[in-house]
Amino acid sequence: MNQSLLDKLNELKEEIEKSPEVLELNRLNSLLENNEEVMRLCYRKDVAVTNYEDALKHFGESSKEASQAQKLLYEAKLNLDNNELVKKYHKQYSIVREMYDKINEVVFNPFK
């Protein structure tokens, strides 16, 4: 690659990092990482995942134990997803992902 192209890619990277969309996503991510409620909900979901995987391994997919563990996992995931901060984060993440998809399309489509 030539230096001019590398410089332009570096400029693009810097502009992306400074974009209001990415800055807001980073802000929300920081809030998530420091929110005790979200950490508690994540922990409950992680425990539910482990319990479900264990139930599948030990009792099988159609067992009563696996069914109960799956229900608890569903509830834990639902509680996490319904948290307002998590909702805001997911919404902002979608915005940033769409922005990245457009950038990829513009940058890489000529090479397809």
N, CA, C and O atoms as a MOPAC input file, in Angstrom:
PM7 MOZYME 1SCF
protein

 N      0.84500 1    -1.18200 1     0.00000 1
 C      0.00000 1     0.00000 1     0.00000 1
 C      0.88100 1     1.23300 1     0.00000 1
 O      1.95200 1     1.25700 1     0.60700 1
 N      0.40700 1     2.25300 1    -0.69200 1
 C      1.20600 1     3.46900 1    -0.69700 1
 C      0.86800 1     4.34700 1     0.50300 1
 O     -0.18100 1     4.18900 1     1.12600 1
 N      1.75600 1     5.26000 1     0.81200 1
 C      1.63100 1     6.08700 1     2.00300 1
 C      0.38600 1     6.96800 1     1.96000 1
 O     -0.24700 1     7.19700 1     2.99000 1
 N      0.04100 1     7.45100 1     0.80200 1
 C     -1.13600 1     8.31700 1     0.66500 1
 C     -2.41300 1     7.57900 1     1.07500 1
 O     -3.26700 1     8.13200 1     1.76900 1
 N     -2.52900 1     6.34000 1     0.64200 1
 C     -3.69200 1     5.53500 1     0.99900 1
 C     -3.71800 1     5.26000 1     2.50000 1
 O     -4.76800 1     5.35300 1     3.13600 1
 N     -2.57500 1     4.92400 1     3.05300 1
 C     -2.50700 1     4.68800 1     4.49300 1
 C     -2.87600 1     5.94200 1     5.28900 1
 O     -3.55800 1     5.85600 1     6.31000 1
 N     -2.42900 1     7.08800 1     4.82100 1
 C     -2.76900 1     8.34900 1     5.49200 1
 C     -4.26900 1     8.60400 1     5.44800 1
 O     -4.86600 1     9.02000 1     6.44000 1
 N     -4.86900 1     8.35300 1     4.29900 1
 C     -6.32100 1     8.56300 1     4.16100 1
 C     -7.10300 1     7.59600 1     5.03800 1
 O     -8.10700 1     7.97800 1     5.64000 1
 N     -6.65700 1     6.36200 1     5.11600 1
 C     -7.32400 1     5.38700 1     5.98500 1
 C     -7.18800 1     5.78100 1     7.44800 1
 O     -8.12300 1     5.60500 1     8.23000 1
 N     -6.05100 1     6.30300 1     7.81500 1
 C     -5.85500 1     6.76300 1     9.18400 1
 C     -6.76700 1     7.95500 1     9.48800 1
 O     -7.33400 1     8.04200 1    10.57700 1
 N     -6.90600 1     8.86400 1     8.53300 1
 C     -7.82600 1     9.99800 1     8.70200 1
 C     -9.26300 1     9.51200 1     8.86400 1
 O    -10.00400 1    10.01800 1     9.70600 1
 N     -9.64800 1     8.53600 1     8.05900 1
 C    -10.99000 1     7.97600 1     8.16100 1
 C    -11.20300 1     7.36500 1     9.53600 1
 O    -12.24400 1     7.57500 1    10.16000 1
 N    -10.23400 1     6.62000 1    10.00200 1
 C    -10.31800 1     6.01300 1    11.34100 1
 C    -10.49600 1     7.09100 1    12.40700 1
 O    -11.33300 1     6.94500 1    13.29800 1
 N     -9.73200 1     8.15300 1    12.32800 1
 C     -9.83200 1     9.23500 1    13.31200 1
 C    -11.18900 1     9.92100 1    13.25300 1
 O    -11.76000 1    10.26000 1    14.28900 1
 N    -11.70500 1    10.12600 1    12.05600 1
 C    -13.02400 1    10.75800 1    11.90300 1
 C    -14.12700 1     9.87100 1    12.46500 1
 O    -15.07000 1    10.35600 1    13.09100 1
 N    -14.00400 1     8.59100 1    12.23900 1
 C    -14.98800 1     7.64500 1    12.77900 1
 C    -14.96000 1     7.69800 1    14.30200 1
 O    -16.00700 1     7.76600 1    14.94600 1
 N    -13.76500 1     7.66600 1    14.87100 1
 C    -13.62900 1     7.68800 1    16.33200 1
 C    -14.17800 1     8.97400 1    16.94400 1
 O    -14.63400 1     8.96800 1    18.08700 1
 N    -14.13700 1    10.07700 1    16.19400 1
 C    -14.63100 1    11.36600 1    16.68800 1
 C    -16.10700 1    11.60000 1    16.36500 1
 O    -16.69000 1    12.59300 1    16.80000 1
 N    -16.69800 1    10.70400 1    15.61900 1
 C    -18.08500 1    10.91800 1    15.20200 1
 C    -19.00800 1    10.91300 1    16.42500 1
 O    -18.76800 1    10.17500 1    17.38100 1
 N    -20.05700 1    11.73200 1    16.39600 1
 C    -20.99100 1    11.76500 1    17.52200 1
 C    -21.61900 1    10.40200 1    17.80600 1
 O    -21.90500 1    10.07300 1    18.95700 1
 N    -21.83200 1     9.62100 1    16.76400 1
 C    -22.44100 1     8.30200 1    16.93200 1
 C    -21.53800 1     7.37600 1    17.74900 1
 O    -21.99800 1     6.70400 1    18.67200 1
 N    -20.25900 1     7.34900 1    17.40400 1
 C    -19.31700 1     6.47400 1    18.10900 1
 C    -19.03800 1     7.00700 1    19.50900 1
 O    -18.92600 1     6.23000 1    20.45700 1
 N    -18.92600 1     8.30900 1    19.64400 1
 C    -18.70300 1     8.88900 1    20.96800 1
 C    -19.85700 1     8.55400 1    21.91500 1
 O    -19.64100 1     8.24700 1    23.08700 1
 N    -21.07700 1     8.61800 1    21.39200 1
 C    -22.23800 1     8.28400 1    22.22600 1
 C    -22.24800 1     6.80200 1    22.57400 1
 O    -22.56900 1     6.43500 1    23.70500 1
 N    -21.90500 1     5.96200 1    21.63400 1
 C    -21.82700 1     4.52900 1    21.91400 1
 C    -20.78600 1     4.25500 1    23.00300 1
 O    -21.03100 1     3.46800 1    23.91600 1
 N    -19.64100 1     4.90000 1    22.90300 1
 C    -18.59400 1     4.72100 1    23.91500 1
 C    -19.05400 1     5.21600 1    25.28000 1
 O    -18.75100 1     4.59500 1    26.29800 1
 N    -19.77900 1     6.32100 1    25.30900 1
 C    -20.29900 1     6.86100 1    26.56400 1
 C    -21.27300 1     5.86500 1    27.20000 1
 O    -21.19100 1     5.58000 1    28.39400 1
 N    -22.18900 1     5.34500 1    26.39100 1
 C    -23.16000 1     4.38000 1    26.89100 1
 C    -22.47800 1     3.09300 1    27.34700 1
 O    -22.87600 1     2.49700 1    28.34800 1
 N    -21.46000 1     2.66900 1    26.62000 1
 C    -20.71500 1     1.47700 1    27.01000 1
 C    -20.06700 1     1.67500 1    28.38000 1
 O    -20.08200 1     0.77200 1    29.21700 1
 N    -19.51200 1     2.83600 1    28.59800 1
 C    -18.90000 1     3.13400 1    29.88600 1
 C    -19.94700 1     3.11600 1    31.00500 1
 O    -19.69700 1     2.61000 1    32.09900 1
 N    -21.11400 1     3.67500 1    30.71100 1
 C    -22.19200 1     3.65000 1    31.70700 1
 C    -22.62000 1     2.22100 1    32.01400 1
 O    -22.86400 1     1.87300 1    33.16900 1
 N    -22.71100 1     1.39800 1    30.97900 1
 C    -23.08500 1    -0.00800 1    31.18000 1
 C    -22.07800 1    -0.72000 1    32.07600 1
 O    -22.45100 1    -1.44300 1    33.00000 1
 N    -20.80800 1    -0.50500 1    31.79000 1
 C    -19.75600 1    -1.20000 1    32.53300 1
 C    -19.72000 1    -0.79800 1    33.99900 1
 O    -19.20400 1    -1.54100 1    34.83400 1
 N    -20.26000 1     0.36000 1    34.31500 1
 C    -20.21100 1     0.86200 1    35.68600 1
 C    -21.57200 1     0.87800 1    36.37000 1
 O    -21.71800 1     1.46300 1    37.44300 1
 N    -22.55700 1     0.24800 1    35.76800 1
 C    -23.89800 1     0.24700 1    36.32000 1
 C    -24.13700 1    -1.05400 1    37.08500 1
 O    -24.11400 1    -2.14200 1    36.50900 1
 N    -24.36600 1    -0.92200 1    38.38900 1
 C    -24.52600 1    -2.12400 1    39.22100 1
 C    -25.73800 1    -2.95600 1    38.81900 1
 O    -25.67800 1    -4.18500 1    38.83800 1
 N    -26.82500 1    -2.30800 1    38.46100 1
 C    -28.03400 1    -3.03000 1    38.04100 1
 C    -27.74000 1    -3.86700 1    36.80400 1
 O    -28.11300 1    -5.03900 1    36.74200 1
 N    -27.07700 1    -3.27500 1    35.82500 1
 C    -26.75900 1    -3.99000 1    34.58800 1
 C    -25.78500 1    -5.12700 1    34.88600 1
 O    -25.92400 1    -6.22100 1    34.34000 1
 N    -24.80300 1    -4.87600 1    35.74400 1
 C    -23.85600 1    -5.94000 1    36.09800 1
 C    -24.58000 1    -7.10100 1    36.77700 1
 O    -24.27100 1    -8.26500 1    36.51900 1
 N    -25.53400 1    -6.78600 1    37.63500 1
 C    -26.30600 1    -7.83300 1    38.31100 1
 C    -27.12800 1    -8.62900 1    37.30700 1
 O    -27.17100 1    -9.85800 1    37.36900 1
 N    -27.78300 1    -7.93000 1    36.37900 1
 C    -28.59300 1    -8.60500 1    35.35600 1
 C    -27.71700 1    -9.45600 1    34.43800 1
 O    -28.12000 1   -10.54900 1    34.04000 1
 N    -26.53200 1    -8.97000 1    34.10000 1
 C    -25.59900 1    -9.74700 1    33.27400 1
 C    -25.14500 1   -11.00000 1    34.00900 1
 O    -25.05600 1   -12.07900 1    33.42300 1
 N    -24.86000 1   -10.84600 1    35.28700 1
 C    -24.43400 1   -11.99500 1    36.08500 1
 C    -25.54500 1   -13.04700 1    36.12100 1
 O    -25.28400 1   -14.23700 1    35.94500 1
 N    -26.76800 1   -12.60900 1    36.34800 1
 C    -27.88900 1   -13.55700 1    36.38500 1
 C    -28.05600 1   -14.26700 1    35.04100 1
 O    -28.33700 1   -15.46500 1    34.99000 1
 N    -27.87900 1   -13.51300 1    33.95700 1
 C    -27.98700 1   -14.12700 1    32.63100 1
 C    -26.86100 1   -15.12900 1    32.42200 1
 O    -27.09300 1   -16.21900 1    31.89900 1
 N    -25.64300 1   -14.77400 1    32.82500 1
 C    -24.50400 1   -15.68100 1    32.66400 1
 C    -24.68700 1   -16.96500 1    33.46900 1
 O    -24.37000 1   -18.05300 1    32.98800 1
 N    -25.19800 1   -16.84000 1    34.69000 1
 C    -25.47100 1   -18.01900 1    35.52300 1
 C    -26.54400 1   -18.87600 1    34.85900 1
 O    -26.44500 1   -20.10300 1    34.84700 1
 N    -27.56700 1   -18.22700 1    34.30700 1
 C    -28.64500 1   -18.96100 1    33.64200 1
 C    -28.12300 1   -19.69700 1    32.40400 1
 O    -28.55700 1   -20.81500 1    32.12300 1
 N    -27.20900 1   -19.08900 1    31.67400 1
 C    -26.60500 1   -19.74800 1    30.50500 1
 C    -25.85500 1   -20.99500 1    30.94700 1
 O    -26.01100 1   -22.06600 1    30.36000 1
 N    -25.04300 1   -20.84700 1    31.98500 1
 C    -24.27500 1   -21.98500 1    32.49400 1
 C    -25.19500 1   -23.10800 1    32.97400 1
 O    -24.96300 1   -24.28100 1    32.68200 1
 N    -26.22900 1   -22.73700 1    33.70400 1
 C    -27.17400 1   -23.74900 1    34.19700 1
 C    -27.88800 1   -24.45400 1    33.05200 1
 O    -28.10300 1   -25.66500 1    33.10600 1
 N    -28.25200 1   -23.71200 1    32.02600 1
 C    -28.92100 1   -24.30900 1    30.86900 1
 C    -27.97600 1   -25.26800 1    30.14500 1
 O    -28.36400 1   -26.38000 1    29.78800 1
 N    -26.74600 1   -24.83400 1    29.93500 1
 C    -25.76600 1   -25.70400 1    29.26800 1
 C    -25.51700 1   -26.97700 1    30.08100 1
 O    -25.40400 1   -28.06900 1    29.52400 1
 N    -25.43400 1   -26.82200 1    31.39300 1
 C    -25.24600 1   -27.99600 1    32.25300 1
 C    -26.45100 1   -28.93400 1    32.17300 1
 O    -26.29000 1   -30.15300 1    32.11400 1
 N    -27.64500 1   -28.36800 1    32.17200 1
 C    -28.85700 1   -29.19000 1    32.08900 1
 C    -28.90300 1   -29.95200 1    30.76600 1
 O    -29.28100 1   -31.12300 1    30.72700 1
 N    -28.51900 1   -29.28300 1    29.69000 1
 C    -28.49400 1   -29.95800 1    28.38900 1
 C    -27.48600 1   -31.10700 1    28.39200 1
 O    -27.76200 1   -32.19700 1    27.89200 1
 N    -26.32900 1   -30.84300 1    28.95800 1
 C    -25.26300 1   -31.85100 1    28.96600 1
 C    -25.64000 1   -33.05600 1    29.83100 1
 O    -25.38700 1   -34.19900 1    29.45100 1
 N    -26.23400 1   -32.80000 1    30.97700 1
 C    -26.49500 1   -33.89000 1    31.92300 1
 C    -27.84300 1   -34.58500 1    31.72200 1
 O    -27.96300 1   -35.78600 1    31.96300 1
 N    -28.85900 1   -33.83400 1    31.28100 1
 C    -30.20800 1   -34.39300 1    31.22400 1
 C    -30.78500 1   -34.50400 1    29.81700 1
 O    -31.76200 1   -35.22400 1    29.61000 1
 N    -30.20300 1   -33.80800 1    28.85100 1
 C    -30.71500 1   -33.86000 1    27.48800 1
 C    -31.68500 1   -32.73500 1    27.19400 1
 O    -32.24700 1   -32.11300 1    28.09600 1
 N    -31.86400 1   -32.49300 1    25.91500 1
 C    -32.64600 1   -31.35100 1    25.43700 1
 C    -34.12000 1   -31.41300 1    25.81700 1
 O    -34.72700 1   -30.37500 1    26.08200 1
 N    -34.69200 1   -32.57300 1    25.84900 1
 C    -36.13500 1   -32.68900 1    26.10100 1
 C    -36.46700 1   -32.94900 1    27.56800 1
 O    -37.60600 1   -33.28000 1    27.89900 1
 N    -35.48700 1   -32.80300 1    28.43500 1
 C    -35.73200 1   -33.07300 1    29.85300 1
 C    -36.45400 1   -31.91300 1    30.53700 1
 O    -36.43800 1   -30.77400 1    30.06900 1
 N    -37.08400 1   -32.24800 1    31.65800 1
 C    -37.75700 1   -31.23800 1    32.47800 1
 C    -36.74800 1   -30.21600 1    32.99800 1
 O    -37.03500 1   -29.02000 1    33.04900 1
 N    -35.57500 1   -30.69300 1    33.38100 1
 C    -34.53600 1   -29.81400 1    33.91600 1
 C    -34.05200 1   -28.80800 1    32.87600 1
 O    -33.86400 1   -27.63000 1    33.17800 1
 N    -33.85300 1   -29.28500 1    31.64600 1
 C    -33.41000 1   -28.39500 1    30.57700 1
 C    -34.50100 1   -27.38000 1    30.23600 1
 O    -34.21200 1   -26.21200 1    29.97700 1
 N    -35.73500 1   -27.82800 1    30.23900 1
 C    -36.85100 1   -26.92800 1    29.95100 1
 C    -36.95300 1   -25.81700 1    31.00000 1
 O    -37.15700 1   -24.65000 1    30.66400 1
 N    -36.81000 1   -26.19000 1    32.25700 1
 C    -36.85600 1   -25.21300 1    33.34000 1
 C    -35.67200 1   -24.24200 1    33.25200 1
 O    -35.83400 1   -23.03700 1    33.44100 1
 N    -34.49100 1   -24.77500 1    32.96400 1
 C    -33.30300 1   -23.92600 1    32.84000 1
 C    -33.43600 1   -22.98300 1    31.65400 1
 O    -32.99400 1   -21.83500 1    31.71900 1
 N    -34.03800 1   -23.45600 1    30.57500 1
 C    -34.25100 1   -22.61100 1    29.40100 1
 C    -35.21100 1   -21.46600 1    29.73100 1
 O    -35.00500 1   -20.33200 1    29.30000 1
 N    -36.24300 1   -21.76800 1    30.48600 1
 C    -37.20100 1   -20.74700 1    30.89800 1
 C    -36.51400 1   -19.68100 1    31.75800 1
 O    -36.74600 1   -18.48600 1    31.57300 1
 N    -35.68000 1   -20.11300 1    32.68600 1
 C    -34.95700 1   -19.16600 1    33.53900 1
 C    -33.97200 1   -18.32400 1    32.72200 1
 O    -33.78800 1   -17.13800 1    32.99300 1
 N    -33.34700 1   -18.93800 1    31.73200 1
 C    -32.44800 1   -18.19900 1    30.84200 1
 C    -33.22200 1   -17.14900 1    30.05300 1
 O    -32.78000 1   -16.00600 1    29.92900 1
 N    -34.36600 1   -17.53600 1    29.52600 1
 C    -35.21100 1   -16.59600 1    28.78000 1
 C    -35.57800 1   -15.39600 1    29.65900 1
 O    -35.48900 1   -14.24800 1    29.22300 1
 N    -35.98500 1   -15.67100 1    30.88500 1
 C    -36.38200 1   -14.58800 1    31.79700 1
 C    -35.20000 1   -13.68500 1    32.14400 1
 O    -35.35000 1   -12.46500 1    32.21200 1
 N    -34.03700 1   -14.27500 1    32.36100 1
 C    -32.85200 1   -13.48600 1    32.68600 1
 C    -32.45100 1   -12.59800 1    31.51100 1
 O    -32.10200 1   -11.43300 1    31.69800 1
 N    -32.50200 1   -13.15200 1    30.30600 1
 C    -32.16500 1   -12.38000 1    29.09200 1
 C    -33.18300 1   -11.27800 1    28.87500 1
 O    -32.81600 1   -10.15900 1    28.51900 1
 N    -34.45800 1   -11.57600 1    29.08400 1
 C    -35.51100 1   -10.58400 1    28.92500 1
 C    -35.33200 1    -9.43200 1    29.91600 1
 O    -35.47600 1    -8.26600 1    29.54800 1
 N    -35.01900 1    -9.75900 1    31.16200 1
 C    -34.79700 1    -8.72200 1    32.17000 1
 C    -33.61900 1    -7.82600 1    31.79300 1
 O    -33.68200 1    -6.60800 1    31.96000 1
 N    -32.56100 1    -8.42300 1    31.29300 1
 C    -31.40700 1    -7.63600 1    30.86300 1
 C    -31.77800 1    -6.74900 1    29.67900 1
 O    -31.47100 1    -5.55700 1    29.67800 1
 N    -32.43000 1    -7.31500 1    28.68400 1
 C    -32.79200 1    -6.55800 1    27.48000 1
 C    -33.79800 1    -5.44300 1    27.75800 1
 O    -33.85100 1    -4.46000 1    27.01900 1
 N    -34.58800 1    -5.58500 1    28.80700 1
 C    -35.59200 1    -4.57000 1    29.13300 1
 C    -35.05200 1    -3.42700 1    29.99200 1
 O    -35.77200 1    -2.46600 1    30.26500 1
 N    -33.81000 1    -3.52100 1    30.41200 1
 C    -33.20200 1    -2.43200 1    31.16200 1
 C    -33.05900 1    -1.21900 1    30.23700 1
 O    -32.61800 1    -1.36000 1    29.09700 1
 N    -33.42600 1    -0.04500 1    30.71700 1
 C    -33.43200 1     1.15500 1    29.87000 1
 C    -32.04900 1     1.49100 1    29.31600 1
 O    -31.92500 1     1.86800 1    28.15100 1
 N    -31.02000 1     1.35700 1    30.13100 1
 C    -29.67100 1     1.65600 1    29.66100 1
 C    -29.23400 1     0.66500 1    28.58400 1
 O    -28.58600 1     1.04300 1    27.60800 1
 N    -29.58900 1    -0.59000 1    28.76500 1
 C    -29.26500 1    -1.60900 1    27.76100 1
 C    -30.00600 1    -1.31700 1    26.45800 1
 O    -29.44300 1    -1.47200 1    25.37400 1
 N    -31.25000 1    -0.90200 1    26.55900 1
 C    -32.02200 1    -0.54000 1    25.35800 1
 C    -31.36000 1     0.61300 1    24.61300 1
 O    -31.23600 1     0.57800 1    23.38900 1
 N    -30.93400 1     1.63600 1    25.35400 1
 C    -30.26900 1     2.78700 1    24.72400 1
 C    -28.97500 1     2.35100 1    24.04200 1
 O    -28.66200 1     2.78900 1    22.93500 1
 N    -28.23300 1     1.48300 1    24.71900 1
 C    -26.98100 1     0.99600 1    24.14500 1
 C    -27.25000 1     0.23500 1    22.84300 1
 O    -26.58300 1     0.47400 1    21.83700 1
 N    -28.20800 1    -0.66600 1    22.86200 1
 C    -28.51200 1    -1.44800 1    21.65300 1
 C    -28.97600 1    -0.55900 1    20.50700 1
 O    -28.62800 1    -0.79500 1    19.35000 1
 N    -29.74900 1     0.44800 1    20.82800 1
 C    -30.21100 1     1.38000 1    19.78500 1
 C    -29.01900 1     2.12000 1    19.18000 1
 O    -28.91100 1     2.23800 1    17.96000 1
 N    -28.13800 1     2.61000 1    20.02400 1
 C    -26.96200 1     3.33300 1    19.53600 1
 C    -26.02400 1     2.40300 1    18.78800 1
 O    -25.42100 1     2.79800 1    17.79000 1
 N    -25.89600 1     1.17300 1    19.26100 1
 C    -25.06400 1     0.19100 1    18.58000 1
 C    -25.57600 1    -0.03700 1    17.15700 1
 O    -24.78200 1    -0.15100 1    16.22300 1
 N    -26.88300 1    -0.10400 1    16.99100 1
 C    -27.47100 1    -0.29000 1    15.66100 1
 C    -27.13700 1     0.88000 1    14.74300 1
 O    -26.85400 1     0.69200 1    13.55900 1
 N    -27.17200 1     2.07000 1    15.29200 1
 C    -26.83600 1     3.26400 1    14.50800 1
 C    -25.38200 1     3.19600 1    14.04000 1
 O    -25.08500 1     3.45000 1    12.87300 1
 N    -24.48600 1     2.85200 1    14.95800 1
 C    -23.06100 1     2.77900 1    14.61500 1
 C    -22.80700 1     1.63900 1    13.63900 1
 O    -22.01700 1     1.78200 1    12.70600 1
 N    -23.46400 1     0.52700 1    13.84800 1
 C    -23.27800 1    -0.59600 1    12.91800 1
 C    -23.73100 1    -0.22500 1    11.50900 1
 O    -23.07600 1    -0.58200 1    10.53000 1
 N    -24.83900 1     0.48400 1    11.40500 1
 C    -25.31500 1     0.92600 1    10.09400 1
 C    -24.29600 1     1.87400 1     9.46100 1
 O    -24.04500 1     1.80700 1     8.25800 1
 N    -23.71200 1     2.75400 1    10.27200 1
 C    -22.69600 1     3.66800 1     9.77000 1
 C    -21.49800 1     2.87900 1     9.22700 1
 O    -20.99600 1     3.17600 1     8.14300 1
 N    -21.04500 1     1.87900 1     9.98000 1
 C    -19.92700 1     1.05100 1     9.51500 1
 C    -20.28300 1     0.28000 1     8.24800 1
 O    -19.44600 1     0.13000 1     7.35900 1
 N    -21.50400 1    -0.20400 1     8.15900 1
 C    -21.93000 1    -0.91400 1     6.95200 1
 C    -21.86100 1     0.00300 1     5.72900 1
 O    -21.42400 1    -0.41600 1     4.65700 1
 N    -22.29100 1     1.25000 1     5.89300 1
 C    -22.23300 1     2.20800 1     4.77900 1
 C    -20.79100 1     2.50700 1     4.39400 1
 O    -20.46400 1     2.58800 1     3.21000 1
 N    -19.93400 1     2.67000 1     5.38900 1
 C    -18.51800 1     2.92800 1     5.11100 1
 C    -17.91600 1     1.74200 1     4.36300 1
 O    -17.20900 1     1.92700 1     3.37200 1
 N    -18.19100 1     0.53000 1     4.83100 1
 C    -17.67400 1    -0.66200 1     4.14400 1
 C    -18.16100 1    -0.73800 1     2.71000 1
 O    -17.40800 1    -1.10700 1     1.80800 1
 N    -19.41400 1    -0.38900 1     2.50400 1
 C    -19.98000 1    -0.42200 1     1.15900 1
 C    -19.24900 1     0.56200 1     0.25400 1
 O    -18.87800 1     0.21500 1    -0.86800 1
 N    -19.04200 1     1.77600 1     0.72700 1
 C    -18.37700 1     2.80800 1    -0.08700 1
 C    -16.91600 1     2.44700 1    -0.34500 1
 O    -16.41700 1     2.61500 1    -1.45800 1
 N    -16.23600 1     1.95400 1     0.68400 1
 C    -14.80700 1     1.68800 1     0.56500 1
 C    -14.52700 1     0.41700 1    -0.22900 1
 O    -13.60800 1     0.39300 1    -1.04700 1
 N    -15.30500 1    -0.63900 1     0.00000 1
 C    -14.95300 1    -1.93400 1    -0.56400 1
 C    -15.76500 1    -2.36400 1    -1.78300 1
 O    -15.34000 1    -3.26600 1    -2.50500 1
 N    -16.90800 1    -1.75400 1    -2.03300 1
 C    -17.69400 1    -2.15300 1    -3.20200 1
 C    -16.94100 1    -2.02200 1    -4.52900 1
 O    -17.12200 1    -2.86400 1    -5.40800 1
 N    -16.11100 1    -1.00600 1    -4.70000 1
 C    -15.37700 1    -0.93900 1    -5.97800 1
 C    -14.46800 1    -2.14400 1    -6.22400 1
 O    -14.08700 1    -2.40000 1    -7.36600 1
 N    -14.12000 1    -2.87800 1    -5.18400 1
 C    -13.20700 1    -4.01300 1    -5.33700 1
 C    -13.93500 1    -5.33300 1    -5.49500 1
 O    -13.29700 1    -6.37800 1    -5.62000 1
 N    -15.24100 1    -5.30700 1    -5.49100 1
 C    -16.00600 1    -6.55600 1    -5.63200 1
 C    -16.17100 1    -6.93000 1    -7.07400 1
 O    -16.78700 1    -7.95100 1    -7.38100 1

